[in-house]
Amino acid sequence: MPKKKTNARRKAEKHKKQQQKIRGAYSGKSLADWPCNYLMECDSCHVSQKNRAFCYFCGSIQKLPVCGHCGKMKCMQKTGDCIVKHPSTYTTGLGMVGAICDFCEAFVCHGRKCVSTHACECPMIDVDCIECRRGVWDHGGRMFVCSFCLCTLCEDDQFEHQASCQVLDSENYKCASCNKLGQFSCLRCKVCYCDDHVRRKGFKYNRGQALPCPKCNYDTQETKDLSMSARRYTYGRQHGGDDEDAYSAYFAPSSSGGAGFTGYGGGGGYYDDRESSEDESEDDDEEDSDRDDDVIAEKLSEAEIKD
């Protein structure tokens, strides 16, 4: 017989389910649509930044704060769920503020719903940039989500990351476990898998759903549907393109007459020095042979005159 659940156990499981429902209700909402990630301009220094209670650069408080949960700037509810009742007047500024979020550093209005639920639904919980590992409190810009790997990015690294997100860590499209062509690609691990190694033993797969990555459990996609590119090198011996012409391009002579070892046409290599020295020695040998021929011809002419 299984043990009966205690009241504390039932309450804990019920609370856990409620928290999952609250977080799941806003899971499909884009990060750019959240008011706590709106673009704000400081009233004092006039610098654009993320919506926050205090300016990141000068530390001044904003005159007209925006709620980080509902996005309102003026409370016009005379009979609502406001914690601080104001039946005859509308409130703006600090009179509308009820709290400051510890995650997104934005003002939250004094509405009972916003104050009680924003801390559980805030999208900035444990949000760090995948490139620089900075959080909301470490920089003044907004946060973004990569459209390929769905990783969070700061405003400084979003363009650079998305430009290089569809580049594999290997030099070809072969599977990471064998020599077959990788049919499925993971955009987080930057690795290709064949049809055999993308499936794990003892793991149940649902029909019609994307196959998860064996390494990070992120949904893989077919390589043919993506614009994946392999890592390439444009220096040294691999600058030639084909394997047969690699060394010919590596030792190709430059426009200045030298042999470039780096593949960029730099002159003055080892082989150029040796060839020039050989040419000089051949010229010296020819001059010596010409001199010997002249001396022999003079001696023969003198002998004929005497006879």
HUHU-V474764 format. One record per residue. PSI is psi in whole degrees, 0 to 359 (NA if undefined). Layout:
# HUHU-V474764
psi=(PSI:PSI)
This chain:
# HUHU-V474764
psi=(130:152:145:144:137:168:322:323:317:318:320:317:321:319:323:319:321:319:323:322:320:316:327:337:330:16:329:357:133:150:331:341:353:136:335:351:17:160:132:146:127:142:336:305:351:43:131:137:183:152:117:162:316:142:136:334:317:348:14:154:140:144:322:84:153:134:133:355:308:345:9:150:345:127:116:17:109:325:83:204:27:137:318:112:137:77:334:350:156:147:140:170:216:343:342:346:135:334:172:126:137:343:311:354:35:156:146:133:171:19:140:323:316:318:323:336:344:324:331:333:0:128:353:12:121:42:112:147:135:340:306:355:31:145:192:325:351:351:163:355:178:172:145:169:131:135:349:304:356:31:150:143:150:173:337:332:3:318:319:322:314:335:332:15:330:40:125:155:347:172:1:181:25:158:148:341:342:192:11:166:130:116:337:141:140:123:350:317:343:46:146:148:146:180:336:319:352:341:138:149:137:6:132:125:139:137:135:351:158:146:129:156:135:343:316:0:16:145:126:161:159:137:328:338:353:168:49:142:148:160:133:155:137:39:161:213:332:8:345:337:276:157:327:324:12:313:329:322:332:321:25:138:147:176:338:358:356:173:122:120:330:353:355:12:29:136:176:37:184:316:329:319:319:318:320:321:322:320:318:319:321:319:320:320:321:320:319:319:323:318:317:320:322:319:317:320:321:317:320:321:321:320:322:323:319:321:NA)
